[in-house]
Amino acid sequence: VQTIAEHLIANSNERTVFNGIEFYLPQLAHMIIHLDVDLSSTALEQFSLVVCQQSLHVALQLNWILVAALEDYQPESPDGGLNPKSNPTYFSRCIKLLQNVERIVALG
């Protein structure tokens, strides 16, 4: 992750680096949410946070993806009934990652 972070920092003025990452962002978010390991220890999460720190555009895109996933996995449906697709593990992962993305954007 450190090597990737250094590469991103060195090439952060080149939009092509972030275009490539942005193309795969939905898949990256899906892998982070559905990975069967502790969220705080994954290299994928660290990578996504480094990218969000370097690109506000990518951070906003990831924010939208995570908010959509939160709506998919929330315990209640919008009408107040039980959500049949509810998943507490995925829901909590989305919340934690969303908080981390917001913290990275706000504090740098």
C-alpha positions in Angstrom: 0.0 0.0 0.0 2.9 2.4 0.8 4.3 1.9 -2.7 1.0 2.6 -4.3 0.5 5.7 -2.1 3.9 7.0 -3.2 3.0 6.4 -6.9 -0.3 8.2 -6.5 1.3 11.2 -4.7 4.0 11.4 -7.4 1.5 11.3 -10.2 -1.5 13.0 -8.6 -1.4 15.8 -11.2 -2.0 13.2 -14.0 -5.7 12.7 -14.4 -5.2 9.4 -16.2 -4.1 7.7 -13.0 -7.5 8.5 -11.3 -9.5 7.7 -14.5 -8.2 4.1 -14.4 -9.1 3.8 -10.7 -12.5 5.5 -11.1 -13.4 2.9 -13.8 -12.9 0.1 -11.3 -14.3 1.9 -8.3 -17.7 0.0 -8.1 -15.8 -3.3 -8.2 -13.4 -2.1 -5.6 -16.2 -1.0 -3.3 -18.0 -4.3 -3.8 -14.9 -6.2 -2.9 -14.3 -4.1 0.3 -17.9 -4.5 1.5 -18.1 -8.2 0.8 -14.6 -9.4 1.8 -14.7 -12.0 4.5 -12.0 -10.4 6.7 -11.8 -7.7 9.3 -12.4 -4.4 7.5 -9.8 -2.4 9.4 -7.0 -4.7 8.3 -7.6 -4.9 4.6 -5.1 -3.5 2.1 -8.1 -2.7 -0.2 -9.6 -0.3 2.4 -6.3 1.4 2.9 -5.8 1.7 -0.8 -9.2 3.2 -1.3 -8.6 5.7 1.5 -5.3 6.8 0.0 -6.9 7.3 -3.4 -9.7 9.3 -1.7 -7.1 11.4 0.1 -5.5 12.3 -3.3 -8.7 12.8 -5.3 -11.9 14.5 -4.1 -13.7 13.3 -7.2 -13.0 9.6 -6.4 -13.9 10.2 -2.8 -17.3 11.6 -3.9 -17.9 8.7 -6.2 -17.0 6.2 -3.5 -19.3 8.1 -1.1 -22.3 7.7 -3.5 -21.5 4.0 -3.9 -21.4 3.5 -0.1 -24.6 5.4 0.5 -26.4 3.3 -2.1 -25.0 0.1 -0.5 -26.2 1.4 2.9 -29.7 1.7 1.5 -29.5 -1.8 0.1 -28.4 -3.4 3.4 -30.3 -1.3 6.0 -32.5 -3.2 8.4 -35.7 -1.3 7.5 -37.1 -0.6 4.0 -38.2 3.0 3.3 -41.8 2.2 4.1 -40.8 1.0 7.7 -41.1 -2.7 7.1 -38.3 -5.2 7.3 -35.8 -5.2 4.5 -35.4 -8.7 3.0 -31.9 -7.8 1.7 -30.8 -6.6 5.1 -27.3 -7.7 6.1 -25.9 -6.3 9.4 -22.3 -7.2 8.6 -22.3 -5.4 5.2 -24.3 -2.5 6.7 -21.7 -1.9 9.4 -18.8 -2.2 7.0 -20.5 0.5 4.8 -20.9 2.8 7.7 -17.3 2.4 8.9 -15.9 2.9 5.4 -18.2 5.9 4.8 -17.0 7.5 8.1 -13.4 6.9 7.1 -13.9 8.5 3.7 -15.6 11.5 5.2 -12.8 11.8 7.8 -10.2 11.6 5.1 -11.9 14.3 3.0 -12.5 16.6 5.9 -9.2 16.3 7.7 -6.8 15.2 4.9 
